[in-house]
């Protein structure tokens, strides 16, 4: 009886001490640099029992004893990291009664960071002891924004102890909470194959979530036989293929992505043949290309170009041009090489311009210094694009380079860039240059209009004052009309959008 009494007194002592310690540690934890990984990190261990290193039981007794004496003095707890680690490890051995007490105590903590950390650990321990109770508590006590993470933590533990029960409970959850449940299962059950995990998620109608997680976290092939899955999907949705939901389209994109990776762009014809008559592949091809562009840009472009050749939709042309621009952001030289095989001149020319635009954005001088490395028929276009980009930052500098452009059309485009940027800061000097520069003599009228309209957008009063000082046009009209027209147009646009 004496032993039992001592044991009970020690349990009470430990519980009280732990709760008091939580209050003392809230400030210390807030000031410390100890932040653990977020629960959504796929590298988080499957179970809380491997998260904290072993430590001496004397640490607990020392912390508890000192917290009882001076719970307000954080210096008595030694290292904030060690103290917090001890508290969190204590949670991993808690029974259900202590879990409830710790949960109630955690709700009173002032430090949000420590509260969240502690509650996550308590929730995981709770999920081991009574996942049903843990789920109910999370849904009742936590704000909506925190429930998804907590449910994911519960399902990491629950799926290890009783997978079927966990799945059964998830069937009655809302979509967001089902997504969290699937996330927890996928991260925890590394012993299961991608196919098995997909089947589990399919039971909750959340297969797409599992596929996206598996692709992001594992090197395994997620969709082993995409051609079969494609045909099954099309057959199942044949009667409403023109009205697929967003999630259904995303699923089709995932299957198509795997298919293209395995078999290449020749699958376009097979995809096309499998669909109902007069059904466009553009939306699906767009999704597949988006997934390919960052890692397989040439494959993405070639796949879209198949659509250019086989389907008469302008959308494929626009998509191909956009992909080239995306590619050029990271590797403009390779993107430029990829345009060589484009037969349609207009599309190829637009691609060239987009490549040079991306090349010039970080530093137009880099492109200018590379002109001699480019094919002769592209040098003028590249030079125009580089000088237009340079004019955005230093229009006066570009004036001296205008004569380097041998083709008047390219020169005119650069002159417009000079005017539209210079007029914003010095309209009078811009007008003087337009009047005196022989290379733009044939465009003086239109450039002067551009100068007034440009400034009218940002400073209509100044633009109007300068316009009124100018000689009349050859037709007897004043330049102030350009300013007034621009102001009216701007006000109309504003009125329409309100």
Protein Blocks (a to p, Z undefined) as FASTA:
>chain_A
ZZmmmmmmmmmmmmmmmmmmmmmmmmmmmmmmcdcddfklmklcfbfklmpccddfklmm
mmmmmmmmmmmlmklnopfklmmmmmmmmmmmpcfklmmmmmmmmmmpmblklmmmmmmm
mmmmmmmmommlmmmmmmmmpcfklmmmmmmmmmmmmmmmommlmmmmmmmpcfklmmmm
mmmmmmmmmmbcfklmmmmmmmnopmmmmmmmmmmmpcbdfblblmlmmmmmmmmmmmmm
mmccfklmmmmmmmmmmmmmmnojmlmmmmmmmpcehiafklmmmmmmmmmmmmmmmlmm
mmmmmmmmmpccfklmmmmmmmmmmmmmmommlmmmmmmmpmblmlmmmmmmmmmmmmmm
mommlmmmmmmmpcfklmmmmmmmmmmmmmmmmmmlmmmmmmmpmbfklmmmmmmmmmmm
mmmmommlmmmmmmmmmklmmmmmmmmmmmmmmmmmmmmmlmmmmmmmpccdfkopafkl
mmmmmmmmmmmmmmmmZZ
